[in-house]
Amino acid sequence: IHENGWASDECGDWVEMDMTKSKNDCARQARERGMPGFAFGKDEAFGECYGEVILVTQQYFNTYEVDPTSPAPPCGKTSGCPAKCVWGANPYFNTYAINPLQKNGKKGKQAKKEKKETNQKKAKKAESTPKPTPD
């Protein structure tokens, strides 16, 4: 979602994760830790991996897919993001957001299918649950 930098500390917490040779492995580590974003090192920092605790809703993620021109970084809060939440320049890192539908390590279609099945089960259970009758 952003080349040559990462979100400033005011946007949310971050955690250093294990070194890796793969951006996909860095994404996996972030997903396993419940981190919605990550920064992966390049050039001299290649292999460094940081989980970013930033707010990434599906709507926000879709914004990046449609307009990848670096919209303001999401902060780790649902409202009241600080004005100082900005992209920090760092030529050794690119920042990525994890698709919320893949946050638990599941592919988007699989996650959508499971969500649909869960909703169908809830609806079926609600239909079969007897309603209390007034006395």
N, C-alpha and C positions, 0 to 999 in steps of 0.2 A: 504494500500500500504506500510505501515511501522508500525511495532510494537515497542512499548517502545520508542516513540519519535515523533517529528514533524519537519517540515522544519524550518530552521533558519529564522530570520527576514529578512535577505538579499534576501530570495527567493520571498518575496511578503508580502503584508499586511495581517492582520488577524483581526477578530472582535469577541468579546465575545458575545455569544448568550444565550438564556434562558436555565436554568437548565432543564434537562429532564431525565427520567428514561430509555430512549430507544435510541439506536444508530440510528434506523430508523427515529425517530422524529428529532434527530440532523441532519440527512441527509436532511429531509424535510425542516427544517429551513434554511439550507445552500442553497438548491435549490431555495427556495422562495426569498432569498436575492441575488441570482445570483452568489453564491460562488461555484467554481468548486471543492473544497475540504473541508474537515472538520477534526477536531481532537475531539475525544470523550474520556472522562475520565473513568478510571477504578480504582479499589481499593479505596483508600482514596479520589480520585478525581471523583469517579463515578457520572455520570450525568452532569459533566461540558462539555460544548459544545462550540467549537470555529470554526468559518468559516475561511477558508484559501483562500486567493486570490492568487491562483497559476494557471499557465497555464496548462490546461489539454485538449489536443486535442484528437480526437478519436484514432489516431495512437498511441499516448503516452499511453492512457488508455489501448489499446489492448496489449501494451508491458507489463503492469502489469498483465494482465490476462494470458499471455503466460509465463512470467518470473517474478514471484513475489518476486524475491530475492533483493528487494530494489534498483532499479536503481536510479541514481541521481535524486533528487527532481526537478520537473519543477519549474522554477522561474516565477514570474508574468510578464515577458517580453517575446516578441516574438523572440528576439535575444539579444546577449550580456549579458547572465546570469552571474552574478558575481561569481568568484571562491569561495567566502565564502558561497555560497548557498549550505548548507550541512544539513544532518539530525542531529538534536540536540537530544541528549539522554534525555529521560524523561520516567521513569518507570510507570508513571501514565496516559499516553496517547498513543493511537494508532491513526494513521492518515489514512484517507480514501479519495479516489478520487471518484467523481460522474461521472458516464458515461455521456459524453456530449449529448448523445441521450436522456438522462433522465433529463437533467439540468432544464427543465421547468416543472418538475413534471410528465412527461409522460413516460410511459414504452417504452422500446426500439422498440418493434414491432410497437406500435402505432405511435411513432415518425417517424420511417422509412416509414410507410404507408402514413402519412400526408406529408412527404417530397416528396414522389413519386407523390402523387396527386397534390401537388403544382407545381412540375415540369411539369406534364402533362398539367395542366391548362395554365401555361406560354407558353408551346409549342403550344397548341391549339390557344391561343390568338395571338401568333406571326404569325401563319399560316393564321388567319382570318383578320389580320391587312393589309389593302391595302398598297402596296409598292409605293413610289413616282416614277413616270415615268419621265425620262429625257425629256426636251422640245426640 
